[in-house]
Amino acid sequence: MTVQLLNATASETDSNNTADPRIVFRKVSPYHDNSSDVLPLRVTASDPDWKDQIKRVATSICPFMKSYSDLKITPLGGGLSNELFVVQGESNTTDNSTTLEQQVESKSVLVRIHPSNNTNNLPGIVDRDMENSISAWLSSQQVGPMYYGRFQNGRVEEFYPQHETLSWDDMSRVGPSRIAPIMAHFHSLDVPATVLSRSNSDDYRGDIFLRVREWIQMAEALCCSGDHTSATTTTNPKALAMLKQLQEDWKWLEENIHQNNTDESNPAQQAAQQLMRQIVFTHMDMQSLNLLRDTTVQEPDSTIKVIDFEYAGFNPRAMDMANTFCEHCDMNNIQADYATQYPSEEVQNAFLQRYLEQAANCGDDAVVQQALAHVQDESFLQTARLEIGRYTLVSHISWAVWSVVQSFMSDIDFDYIHYASHRRDGYEFMKQKCFEVLK
């Protein structure tokens, strides 16, 4: 296979060949960083020849995978929205000499298979066109995994070998120093309207509010249809009861989340609220399972990579922080202790200060600069913490409604209603904590 060099400098092509291949090379493939061209193949993991299907997809989208004598397919667990498979190239050659191209190319790729989501002809819980558009654009910006290409019900992307996910209890430990700057950089990205459009409505407060309303409508249709799999039949009454409670919660939350929390004569409080409510490009799922640590480098020098952009969109800065702060609790095992695991004031303050330092380095944003001037002021920090705390209620309700929908749509063996109940417990805890503290 040939490769094409794009404006590489001498330093980018030195003898060590350590440059990011996305900067130095472009694979000769119409699918690379391009979500518009879709390979006309599907993968059905339940078919007897599912491995051959995955191999055909991988080699069609990634021509460099054809150079291996065999491809090993390994299921990768942990996904609650997709089926994941690692495709690893295996060669019988004993020749230790490698070309520049072979050194640059990865021996493994990740194949994501999206769920069919064809229940009642409803749309999927994730807009896959939008997700792929965002993922391809981020790849072109050297953010996230390299986007190799898309097929009819999934995509092929870069796989990070020798990386492991963070654990939930890593979040507080590395949040301020490692996650905060990653989030700040993500929030600074200027996403083209051709990739992700933003509402111009006067009452627009972020994509999350539109998304939760859509998910509630989907849950209503699913709960009332009676068309569900045998796996969810026994939990359907619980799903309906949970949905009714979540609808009441959401109605109250939409009426109260945007109330003013500041003293208009206090510039630090004003700066904090303006910063926290500023609409930016957000990840919306920056939790431990979507943060990968390089295991070949000792802490604190190992890099952290962020993956999975299914729920990315335009939202308040506080919304993304709130979602991540919720994930400081043990959501992975559905054993969150909200009173003891939610980040302390000290951890939150350190996160906010490091976030603002990085945000200021990412561009000349007047809102960020104004906030940075007050970041040592306790009234600024208290207001920011309160704003984030209130948006945790949105996070809890959104994932609870998501879980109700998934209890009907997903084939993954997971107790979604139990998870929804656990998230609603978090909602009640944070509601009592954050809506009794005023000004």
N, C-alpha and C positions, 0 to 999 in steps of 0.2 A: 504494500500500500504506500502511496506517496503522501507526503505531508506538505503543507503550504506554510511558508514563513511569512509572518506579518510584522514588518517594521521592527525586527529584532535588533537590539543594540549589541555591541560586543559583550557587555556585561551580562546580558540576558542569555547569551549562548556560550558562556565560558566552559572550560573543560569539565567542570563539575556537573554540568547539565542539571542544575537544581531548580531552574526557573519553573514557575507555574505554567503548565502546558497550555492553559487558556490564554496566557499572554503571548507565548511564543508560537504556538501551533493552532491551526484550525483543521480538524479532521475533514477530509473530503466526503462530506455527507450532507444531504439536504435537510437532515433532521436536527443537526446540532444547534442548540440555542434557538430553536424554531418550533413553536408549538402549533403553528398553522398547518404545516405539512404532517399528516398522520399516516403512519405505515398501515396499510390495509390488512392487518392481521389481528386476531384476537387470541387470548390465552384463557383457557378454561381449566383451572387447577384440578377439577374433579374428573377430567378426561383421562383415560388410560395413557395417552401419549402426551401428557402435560409437560414432561421434561423436553420432549422434542419441540413442542410449541414454544417454550421459553428459549430454547437454543436458536430457533429460527428468528425469533424477535431480536434476540441479542446480537446475532451475527448480521442481521439486515440493517440494524440501526448503528452498530459498532463494527465496521469492517475489520478493525484490528483484531477482533476476537476470532476471526477466521484463521489466523496464523497459528493457533494452538491445535495440537493433535486431538485434544479432547476438552470438553467443557464439563465441569462438575457443578451440579445444581444443588444448593443447600437452602432449605427454608430458614427464614430468619423470624424469630418470634418477637412479640412485644407490640405489634401494631394493632390498634383497635379500629382502624378505618380501612386498612389495605392489607392484602397478602403480600409478603415480602420474600424475595428469593435472591440469594447471592449466586452469580454466575462467575465461576473462577476458571481461568484458562490453565490447562495442564499440558506440558510439553514433554516429549520423550527424548528430546535432544540433550546431549551431554556437553555441548559446546558452550563454554563459559563466556565467549565473546558476544557482546550485544551491540546493536546499532543504537544511534542516538534516538531513533524513533521508538525502539523497544524500551529504552530507559525511561522515556517520557510517558509512554502508554501504561495504563493500569492493567494489571492482570485480572482484575475483578470488576464487575459492574453490578449494580443493584437493579432488579426488576420489580417494579411496583404494579400490582394488579388491583384495580379499583373494584369495589363491589358493584353488582349489577343495579341495585336500588330500583327494581322495577315493580315494587309493591304498589298496587292500585294505580299504576301509571303516574305516580307522583315523581316530581323531580328529585334528584339525589340531595342528600343533606349538605353536600359540598358541590359547588359549581366547578366541575373539573376543567372546563375550558378556561375559566379565570385562574384556577390554581396552576395549570400548565403554563399559561401566559406569564404569570408572575415568576414561576420557577425558572423558565427559560430566560426571562429578562435578568433576574438576579444572577444566574450563571454567567451571562454576558458581562455583568458588572463585577465578576470575581467574588460574589457573595453566595455562600451555600455550595452544594454539590454541583459538579459539572452536569449540565442537562444534555444528555446524549440524544434523546429523541423520544417521540411519542408513538404509541400504537393505539389500536381502537379502544382498548379498555385498560390502559395503563401507560407507563413510561419507563425508560431506562435512564439511570443516572449514575454518577460517580459513587463508588463504594469506598468508604474510609477503612482500610485495614488497620489493625493494631490500634483501634480506638474503642472506647467503651463509654456507655452512657453514664452520666452522673447519677448518684443516688439522691433520694429526696433530702437526706440530711447533709449533702454537700452544698445545698442551695444557700443556706445562711453563711456557710464558711467561705464560699467563693463568690457569693452574690455581689458584694460591693466591689471587689477587686477585678472580677472577671466578667460577670454577667452584665453589670451596669454599663461598662463601655461598649459591649456588643450591642446592647439595646439602644444606647444613644446613637451609635453609628447607623443602626437600622432605621431609627426614627428620622435621620437626616437625609435618607435617600429620596431623590426627586424622581418619582415614578411617572413616566409619561402617561398621558391620558389614553393613548392607544393600548397600553398594557392594563391599566386599571383606572376606570372613570370614577369621578367623585360627584356626589349629588350637589346641586346648586340650590336646593330647597332652603327657605329661610329657617325652617325648624329642624334642619339637619344637625344631629348631634354625634354622628358616627355610624359606621356600617353595622356595629354590633346591635344597635336598637332595631334596625331594619331586619337583621338576620334572626334575632330572637322572635320577632313577630312572625316571620315566615316559618320558623321551626314550630311555633305554637300552632299555627294553622295546619301544618303537616301532622303534628301529633293529634290534633282534633280529628282530622280525616281518618287517621289510622285507628284511633281508639273507637271511633263510631262505625267503622266499616265492618268489623268482625272478620276481616280478611287478614289473618296472621298465621304464622307457622305454628306447628305443634309445640315447638320449643317455647313459644311465648303465650300459649293458650292459658296456662295456669297463672301467669302473672298479669294477664290483661286487666282484671279488676283493680289490681294494685296500680297499674299504669294509669288507668282512668282516674283513680282517686288522687294519685300524685299530680296528674296534669291539672285537675281542678284547683288544687292548692297552689300550684305554680302560677296559674292564671291570675289568681287573687294577689299573689306576691308581686307579680310583674306589673299589674295595674297600679298597686301602691308605689312600687319603685319608680315607675315612669313619672308619677306625679311628684315625687320628692327628691329624686337624685340630683336635679339641677338647681335646687334652691341655693341662694347665696349664703356662703359660710364665713364671710369676711366683714371686717370693719372697714368701711370705705375710706376712713381717714388713716388707715394703716397701710403704707405702701408695700411693706414686706408681705402682708397677707394678700394684697391685691396681686402682687407679682407671682406668688405661689399658685393662686387659683387660676390666673391667666395661663401660666405654664402648664399646669395639670390638665386644663380643659382644651388646650391647643390641639387641633386635629392634625395628626401626622400619619405617616405610613407605619403600621404596627404589625408585629408578628402574631400576637394573640394566642400563642401556645408555647411560650418560651419556658418550658418546664424541663425537669431533669432528663426525661427520656428523649428529648429533642436537643440535648446538649451533649456533645461527644468530646471526650478528653483523649489526647494522644498518650498512649501508655508507654511509648518508647522514651519519653522525656520525664524526668523527675519533677514533681511539684517544687516550687511554684512556677516553673518555667514552661510547663506543658501548655500547648495551645488548646482552645476550646472552639469547636465548630458548631454552628447552629444549623439544624435541618428542619424539614417539614413546614411547608408554607400554605397548608390547606385553608387556614382561617385568617390569613393575612388580609389587611384592608386598612382603610382610613378610620382612625379612632382617636379619642383623647389619649394623650401620653399616659395619664393616670390609669387608663383602662388596661394598658399593656403591663404596667407595673403591678397593678392590683392582681391581675391574673398570675403573674409570676410570684408575687408574695403569697398567694393562696397555695402555690406549689412548694413553698417552703415547708408546708405541712405534709404529712405522709398520705398523699392521695393515691400513690402507686399501689399501696396495699389496703386502701380504704380504711385506714386507721389514723386519720388525722386527729390530733389533739389541738384544737384551734386555740385554746387558752395558753398553751406552753410552746407550740411550734411556730405560730405566726411570728414573723421577725420582730425582734425587740425594737424599741425606739432607737437604740444605738446602731443596730444593723441598718434600719431604714435610713437614718441620717447619713451613715457612711455611704449607702447606696446612692442616695440623692446627690451627695457632694461629688462622688466619682462620676456619676451620670452627667452632671452639669459640666464638669471639667472636660469630659470627652465631647459632649454636645457643642461646647464652645469651640473646640478644635475642628469640628466638622463643617463649620460654615458661620456666616455672619447673620444669625437670627436675632432680631431685636428682643424677642420674648425671652430667649435663652440668656442673652446678655443682661437683661434686667433682672432675671432670676438669680444669675450668678452673683450679682452685686449684693444680694440679700441672703446668700446661702448659709452664712454663719449666724443669721438671726434666728433665734428660737421661734419667734412668731411665724417666720417663713416656714421653718421645718414642721411646726405643729400643724399649720394649715395644709401643707403638702401631704403630711401623713394622714390627715383626716380625709382629704380628697381621695387619696388612694384607698383608704379603708372603706369609704362609701362605694367606690367602684368595685370593691370585692363582692358586693351584693350582686352586681350585674354579672360578674364572673360566675358566681355560684349558681344563679338562676339559669344563665345561658347553658352551662354544662349539664344542669339537671334536666332542662328541656331537651337538650341534645340526647341525653341518655334515654329519655322516654321514646323519642323517635327511633333511636338505634335498637331499642328492645324489640321493635317490630321489623326493622330493616336489616339488621346485621346478622350474619351467619356465624360470627365469632362467639365462642363460648365464654360469655362474660355476664355477670349479674348487673345489668344496666340499671334496673330499678333500685337495687341496693345502693349503687353508686349515686343515683339521683337523690335518694333519701339522705345520703351522707353529705352531699353538696348542699342540700337544703338545711341541714343542721348548721353548716357553716354560714349560710345566709342569716339564720336566726341569731347566731352568736355575734356576727359582725353588725347586724342591724341594731341590736341592743347596745353594742359598744360604740358605734359611730353615729347614730342618729339621736343620742341623748346628749352629745357634746356639741354645743352650739357656740360659735364665735369664741 
